[in-house]
Amino acid sequence: MGSSALLVSQLRQKLRGFAIHIEHTTVNRIPPDADVVLCHRGLSARAREVAPDKVILPFDTFLGDPVFDHLVRIIQEDTWIES
């Protein structure tokens, strides 16, 4: 299993029980109904071009990056995030 697929699996596991849909896609195919986009920092400029109205959360490493725990925490606490 690739790192990005493993990341998606881990996020689904951590957010089980919440009304959250997690989808793996390429940066060029960010769905128009996405609320938050997680992408590697090296792709974040491209993600902002493709989805300028979305919250973009860049990360440096696929596994163990603090941004993932931050995202889980704000969903669990039902707080707002901004890009």
N, C-alpha and C positions, 0 to 999 in steps of 0.2 A: 504494500500500500504506500503510495506517495505521501510526502509530508503534508501537502495541502488537503488530501483526502483524509488523512489521519486527524488533522486539525478540525475539519468539518465534523467528523465523527465525535471528537472530544467535546466540541461545543454543543452538539446535539445532546450528548449525554449530560453535560452540566446544566443545560437549560430544559431538560425534560420536565414536563408539567406546566411550562409556560406556553402561551399561544404565540410561538415564535417559529417562523419558517426559515431554515438555513439552507442556502443553495450555493453550490460550487459552480462558478462560471469563469470565463475569461474576462479580462478587463474590458475588452471590446464588446462584450455582450452583457453588460450590467443591466438587469431588468429594470424597466421604467418604474415598477412599483417597489423597488428596494428602498428601505429606509436608511440602512447603514451598510457601508461597504468596507470590508476588511481587505487590505491588500498589502503586499510587500512594499516597503518604502521606495524601492526602485521603480515601482509601477504607479506610485501615488499621483504623480503629475498627469499621467495618461488617464487615470481614473477620474481625476478632476475635470479633464477635458470631456470625457464621455458622459459623466454624470455630475455636472457642476452644482446641481441643487441637492445633492445627497451628502450625508455625513460620511466623510472618508476617514477611516482609522488606519493609518499605516503601521506596519510592524516590521521589526528587523529579523526576527527568527520565527520559523513556523511553529516551533514547539517551545513553550515556556516563556514566551514574550509577555511582559506585564500588561500589554493592551488587552489581551484576552481575558485575564482576571478582572480587569477594569470593566470591560463590556459586560461580563457575567454579573458583576456586582451592581452595576447601574440598572440592569434589567431586573434583578432580584429586588432591588430597592425601589424600583419604579421611578427612577430619576431621569431627568433629561440630559441628553448628551449633545454636544455641539462639535462641529469639525474644527 
